[in-house]
Amino acid sequence: MQYKAIEIFTSSEARWKGKTLSEALVRFICDSKIPARCMVTHGTEGCYESGEIATPKLEILSYNMPLLIQVILPQGDLERVLPTVEKMVTDGIVVVKTLNVVSHKTRNRFIPRHIRVKEAMTGDPSTVNPSTPVSEVVQLLLSSHFTGVPVVDEERRPVGVISQGDLINRAGMPLKLCLLAESDQNRLDSFLEKMSFTKALEIMSSPAVTLEENKMLTDAVELMMLEKRLKRLPVVDAEGKLVGILSCMDIFRLITRESPDWQAFQEQNIHVENLVSVSQIMRRDTHRVNLQTPIEEIISIIHSDDMGRVAVVDSEGHYQGIISDENLLAAFSDHRAGLWDFIVSKMVFTESGRKHRELLQQLKATKASDVMDTSHMTVTESTPIEEAIGVMAENDLKRLPVLDSEGHYRGMVSRESLLKTGFTQCRKP
């Protein structure tokens, strides 16, 4: 295995863009996402070309100690970093050596251990107070990207959290927020009017489980995924005041930003421990329908399954597309009021059913192939979970269909399962 070693002989006073040269170089090598190791060694004595001597024996001579920065990397990656290294070293000597490496082994950490919560969280979140009418809470969430909101007191300290589940189970919200947002305005106004008499205090989950912003992100994930099983947590400062929200998607974006391409490492004959593939965590018991399945049946399947969507396959089990609530709303945009009635009350034998007879006939006549999304991203069973996380983060997805190497549908993965399993597997000794 042909490797190169870059050695930089410099001093503790060397700087690059306001940072010490050692700090700037370590960050640069890390951000390059190449299979390199970097080490900084502080010398105890030395001298420089100027004739200046650095020694701890005299206090006045111990301020500019020698520094050695070493970077070991595959030969093919040298040209990617060397020009920048040379540019950064404005005071020192840069040396390149050839190494014959016998083996290179590393370990997938999934979440780097030096990352703190404040580096991943979404700052300055929207809030409500305990006396806020639930109608206002719903309107806030309908206009935002989130499905939950922290409840804070007068000093902005979290006292509870209101999630979509709280709105459905405690406030009687008839549909998920994504469906509610597309519903008939009169029906939405009627629901909001009923909810205006209920306060946030009455339906919130409390006490609020919070995170301190300077906690390590690994501790936060353990609390969220393993102990409390929560999708998001309020983040507070040292005084307990709200400063942010940490969600699964926040963590996904950080992992995507920080994680290297582990598969590329393996292709360079680097042994990587603790790599986890999608096949190890996917749900195999998920529903699937064929191209001819009536939409009437599909709606029942979607709303009886916690995945909230269903895969469409052909007669041989090959994946063809996916159907979610959003696809149904788009397909029946002219009958949204009727679709609301159908989902909420299964209106076949009601007055609403007679009123929306045209919709019922259309539901029976429309097949899965007519409304499925064929552009939805997928992954394969062998996909590393970091890559699946990247796909989810880039496309803002909650679920990913999993296929085998021949395109057969095998199951589904969720944000929570990826994060929980990845964290659990990669923290093992």
N, C-alpha and C positions, 0 to 999 in steps of 0.2 A: 504494500500500500504506500504509494508515493505521497508524502506530505511535505509541507514547508513550515519553517519556523521564522516568524518575524520577531526580531529583538530590537527594542528601542532603549537606548541608553540616554537617559535624560535626568531631570532634577525635579524636586518637589515644588519648585517655583514655576515650572513650565505650565502654561495656560493655553486653552483653546476656547474662544468665544465665551469668556467669563467663567469657565469651569477649569478645574485642574485637568491637565492633559490626561492623567490616568483615568479620571472619571469619564471624560469625554470619549476616550478610546474604548473603554469597556462598554459604554452605552452604544457606540457605533458598531462594534463587533456583535453585540447582542441583537441590535435592530437589523443587522444584515441577514439574520436567520440562516446562517450557514453552519455546518458542523465543525465549529471552531471552539477551542478553549483558550481563555485569556487569563493571565496571572500577572499581578503587580507585586514586585518585591522592593522593599525599602532598604537601601543600603545603610550601613553604619558609619562608613567613612569614605571619602573620595576626594578627587580634585578635578578641576576643569581646565579647558584649554587656556583660559585667561590667567591661570596660575592660582586661582582661588582654591582654597582647601576647605572641605567640610568635615568637621570632626566633633564628636560629642564631648571631647575632653575640655574644650573651652566654650562657654555659653555663647560667646559672640561669633563663633564659627559653626554653630550647629543649626543654623536657620535654613540652609539650602542643601539638604541631604540628597545624595544620588538616588536614582530611581531606575529600576529595570522593568520594562513591560514586555511580556512575551505572549505571542499569539501562535498557536499551532493549528493548522488547517490543511485540508486536502489541497494538493497541488493545483487542481482545476479551479479552485476558488481564489487563488492568490491574486489574479488580475482584477478581481472584483473589488478588493479592499486595499491593495497596496497603493494605488495612486492617491486615495483619500488619506491613508495613513501618512504618506510622505508630506502631504499638504498640511496635515494637522501638527506634525512635529516641526515647530519653528525653532526649537532649541534642543539639539540632541543628535544622536547617530542612529540610523536605521540600518539593520543588518538582516539579510535573508539567508537562511540555511536550508539545505536539503536533508530530510529525515527519511529513514526507512522504518515505517510503523508496522509493527507485528500484528496488532489488533486495536480496534477502536470500539469501545462499548459505552453506551450512555443509557439514560433512564428518562422515560416520559414522566414529567411532573404534572402535566395537565394544566395546573394553575401555578405559576411561579410563586414561590414562597415569600418573595419580598414585596409583593403587591398588597397595598392597603385598600380598605373599602372605599375611601374617598377617591381613589384613582379609577374606580369602575362605576360608581353610582351616577345616577342622573340627579343633578343639583336643582335646587329651588323648585320643588314640586308644588302643584296645586294642592290646596287643603280646604277642609270645611271645619266648622266648629260644632260642638254638641247640639246647639240649638238650630242648626241649619235644617230647613225642611228637606225631606227625602226627595221631593220633586226637584229641588235645586241640585242635589247630589247627582241625580240621574242626568239632568241636563248638562252638568259639568262633564260627566263621563262620556256622554254621547258626542261631545265636541272635542274629546281628547283621544289619545292613542291608548290610554290605559283602561283597565277594567276594575280598578280599585283606587281608593283615595284615603289618605290619612286624616284622622279627626284630631284637631289640636285645641289646646286651651288658649287663654288670652296671652300667655307667654310663649306660645308656639311650641309647647311640649306635647308630644303625641299621647293621646288618652285612648285611642282606639283606631280601628281600620274598618272601612266599609268595602267589601268586595262584591263582585257580581253575584256570588253565591249568597251573600247576606241579603242583597236586594231581591233575589228570587225566593229564598226560603223564609225571610222575615218580613219583607215588605210587600210580598205578593206580586213582584214583577213577573208578568206572564211569559216573557221571552228573553233570550239573551240580548245583550246590548246591541250586537251587530244586526240582529233582526229588528229590534225596537227602533233603531235609527232609520230603517227603511220602511217603517210601517205608515199606514194612513195617518195623516196629521190630526184628524178629528179623534181617532182612537188614542193616539199618543197624548193629545191634550186632555182627554178624559181620564187616562191613567195618571197623568201628572197631577191633575186636580185632586184626585183621591189621595195621592201621596203627599200633598202639601200640608196635611194635618199631622203627619208623622215626622218626628225629629230624628236627626242622625243618632242621637244618644240612644234611642229605642232599638235600633237595629244593628249598631256597630258591634264588631268583635272586640272585646276588651278583657284584660288590659292589653295595651299595644306591646308586641314584642319588637324591640328596637335593636339597632346596631350602633356602636360608637364608631365614628368615621375613621379613627386611627387604628382600628382592629385590623388584623391581617385578613385578607380576602378568603384564605383557606378556612379560617375559623368561621367566617360568615356563611360559607357554603355548607359547612358541617351543621351549623345551626339551622339553616333554611331547609336543606334537603334531608338530613338524617334525623334531626331532633324534632323540629316543628312541622316539617313537610309543608312549607309555605312557598308561594310563588314570588312574593316580594316582601320586603321589610323596610320600614322607615329607618333612616340613618340620622343620628343626632350628634351634636358636638359635645364637648366636655361638660357643658352646663345642662345637657339633656334637651336642647332645643333642636327642632327639625332642620336639617340642612340638605337632605336628599332622600332618594328612594333607590334601593338596590333590587333589581328584578333579574329573572333568569336571562332575559335578553341583554341586560347590561353585562352580565358575566360572559355570555356568548360573544359579545363584541370584543371584550378584553381578550378572551382566549384566541379569537381569530387574529387579533392584532399581535399577540405575543408568541403564539405557537409557531414553531418552524414546520417545514414540510417533512414529516417523519418518513413518508414513503420515499421521498428523494434521498433521505439519509440511508435507508436500507438499500437503495439501488447503488450506493457508493460503498457497499460492503460494511456498513456500520451497523453493529448489533444494537437494537433499541429494545429495552425491556419495557413491559407494562403497556404495550400498544393494545388497544381494545378496538374490535371491529363492531360494526352495526349488528351483525348476526348474533352477537352475544347479548344484546339487550332489546331487540325488537319484539313487539307484541305480535304473536302468530295467530291469536284467536280473533283477529279483527274481521269484520264483515266484508264480503265482496259480492258484487252483483254482476249479471251479464249484460250485454249490450241491449237486450230487449226487455229488461226489467222495467215495469211501469213506475213512473215517478211517485204515484200514490204509495206504493210499497216502500220506495226508497226513503221518503220522508219519515215514515214510521221507524225505519232502521236507524236513520241518522239521529233521531231524537230519543232513541232508547239506548244509544251507545255513547260512552263517555269520550270516545274519539271525535264525535261530532262530524264525521265525514265517512264516505264509503268509497272503496276502490271499484273500478269497473274493469272486468276482464273478458276476454273472448272465450270461445268454447274450449280452448286448450290451456286456459289459465294465464295467457300473456296479458300483461298490464296494458290497458288502453287509456285510462284517465281516472280522474277523481271527481267526486261530487260533494260539495259542502253547501251550507246555508246560502253563502254568497252566490253560488251558481244557480240555486233555485230562485233567488230573488231576481237575478238578471234574466232568467228564462221566462218568468211570469210577472214581468214588470207592470203589465196592464191589469193584473189581478192581485195586487199586493194586499188589499183589504181582505179579499177572499182567502188568500194564502195564510194570512194572520189567523182567521177563523179556523181554517183547516188544521193548522199546527196546534193551536191552543185547545180546540174543543172536538176535533175529529167530527166535523159538522154534518156528516152524511145524512142523518135523519132529523136535523134541526131546521128551523125556519131559515137560518143562515145558509144551510145546505141547499134549500130550494132557491134562495136568492142568488146563490153562486153556482147554479147548475152548469153554466157554461165552463166555469173553472173546473168543476168536478169531471166533466167530460174530457176537458183538455188534460187533466192529470192522468186519467186512464189511458188516453191516447198517446201521451208523450213518453218516450222511452229514455233509458239512461244515456244512450248514444246521442240523444238530442241536446242534452244539457251539460254533459261532462266536460271538465277542463282537461284538455290534452297537453297543455303547456306547463302544467305543474311540475316542479322539480322532483326528481327521484334520486335515490342512492342505491348502491348494490350491497349485498350482504358483506362483502369484503371491505367496504369503505371504512376507513378509520373514523372514530367518532369525532375527532377534531375537524375532519373534512366535512362531516355531516353538520356539525355546529356552524362551520363557516357558511354552508349553503343556507341554513336557517337564518343566520344573522344577516346575510347579504340580501335575502329575499323576504325577510320578516315573516317567516313561516312558523306555525305551531306544530305541524305534523309533517312527516316525510314518508312517502311510500317506499318500501324496500323491495328490490327485485333481485332475482338470481342472475347468473351470468348469461342466461338465455332469455331474459326478459319476463320470466314468470313472476307474478305477484306473490310475495312471501309474508308480508306483514307491514307494520307501521311503527315508527318511533316518534316520541314526543320530546319536547324541550326538557321536561322534568326527568325523563328516563335517561336521556343523554348526559345531563349534568350530574345526576345522582350516581349513575354507574361509573362514569368517567372519573369522578372524584374518588369514589370508593376504591376502584381498582388501582388507580395511580398513587394512592397514598400507602398501599401495602408495602412492607419491607421487601 
